[in-house]
Amino acid sequence: MLTVSQAFDRTPIAEVTTDGAASLERKLQAAERTFRNRDAWLRPHQRMAILRRLAALMEGRRDHLAMQIAREGGKPLPDAIVETTRAIDGVHNAADELRGFAGREIPMGLSAAAENRWAFTTREPIGIVAAISAFNHPLNLIVHQVAPAIAVGCPVIVKPASTTPLSCLDFVALVHEAGLPEPWCQSFLPDGNALAESLATDRRVGFLSFIGSARVGWSLHHKLAPGTRSALEHGGVAPAIVDRSADLDAIIEPVVKGGFYHAGQVCVSTQRIFVHEDIADDFTDRLVARVEALRTADPTLGDTEVGPLILPREADRVSDWTRQAVEGGAVLATGGDRLSETTLRPAVLLDPAPDARIVTEEVFGPVVAVLRYRDLSEAISRANALPTAFQASVFAQDIDLALRAADRLDASAVMINDATAFRTDWMPFAGRRESGYGTGGIPYTMREMVQEKMIVMRRKG
């Protein structure tokens, strides 16, 4: 059995039965039988109808789902409500995408050998999807992995984070209630990490969707069975560049949201803020004042802005990194103190050393570092110096400078005058280098989960 506890006060809230090796084998066999029986594949209109019913069922349980996110994951309730709304929209997004989800014509007759032929492609589901998810968006991440699989017709076995399984279990139950037969979508709560690896690397799996740490993701990627495709979503150390032309009255809110949304437990959280030296003091004063005004409290309360970290050991780690940065010369402008076993007051560090872990590694906690710079090239060079690369921000009223920075930043997406953590669920979402592999976002994931088949027809002269 797995005990699920509230992130904020560690109060147990549920006991969940776990799966052993025999259970995993049963689930894989059921998924394989289902996929191999082509006559029983659901047609696009059937899959669309199931997704529409699923969205309606989720809408009816919106309040329950949001509160559950707040309890098991520690996300403040206002943000948990937003996550639930996004998850519902994401299910609609997957259904909508099927209207234009088609193959293409391949031109023939371009050589004498290709005369009298007509060729086109169709898109077929790639096979069983193994989806391994993360705790920080316990409903919406599951939707991003499962809804595309349902839409394109792949059986999916989804493993949620052990700290936040309840949102996944509820979602899978709603999928079945919406009319999808169980073998097409199964949850999996393994006894340990070894079984999770067994799922990901099983030869019957056609596609691995992994959201989590780079260490685990790349390890699994290298162990995949021949022919298995994958998409990996890891983290970054997201940079934001604040030019001296930036409108300080307008940018503090997105900077703070980018850094402290879900206590910084987001793969594209703003972590390194490079500020031009001409405005650094004014910016810092405004930033610190806004951070000190953030309400850090029980995430189930309607006015909480910052909640806990997922586990006590994560709070220990973030505290330790903050202490190390201060010992290395950084100034702790505000925050960093422990409010509970899992809760830290949001912290702002000024000019930590270049080799401080708070600058070089993903903190995944409520801490940002403010670093002064003199010219844009210097800021861009420092922003690009790490092996991780995901999303970045530039804050400037000088549009030429903003576009120059956007062009030169090593990032899959650059936000101008917006938070590094901005995302819509239909946009491409991808880490570069150590930060990931493949492209997320519901329409893009659907394309990853299919393979093209070409059909060539030869006609008489």
Secondary structure, 3 states (H helix, E strand, C coil): CEEEECCCCCCEEEEECCECHHHHHHHHHHHHHHHHCHHHCCCHHHHHHHHHHHHHHHHHCHHHHHHHHHHHHCCCHHHHHHHHHHHHHHHHHHHHHHHHCCCCEECCCCCHHHCCEEEEEEEEECCEEEEECCCCCCCHHHHHHHHHHHHHCCCEEEECCCCCCHHHHHHHHHHHHCCCCHHHEEECCECCHHHHHHHHHCCCEEEEEEECCHHHHHHHHHHCCCCCEEEEECCCCEEEEECCCCCHHHHHHHHHHHHHHHHHCCCCCEEEEEEECCCHHHHHHHHHHHHHHCCECCCCCCCCCECCCCCHHHHHHHHHHHHHHHHCCCEEEECCCECCCCCECCEEEECCCCCCHHHHCCCCCCEEEEEEECCHHHHHHHHCCCCEECEEEEECCCHHHHHHHHHHCCCCEEEECCCCCCCCCCCCECCEECCEECCECHHHHHHHCEEEEEEEEECCC
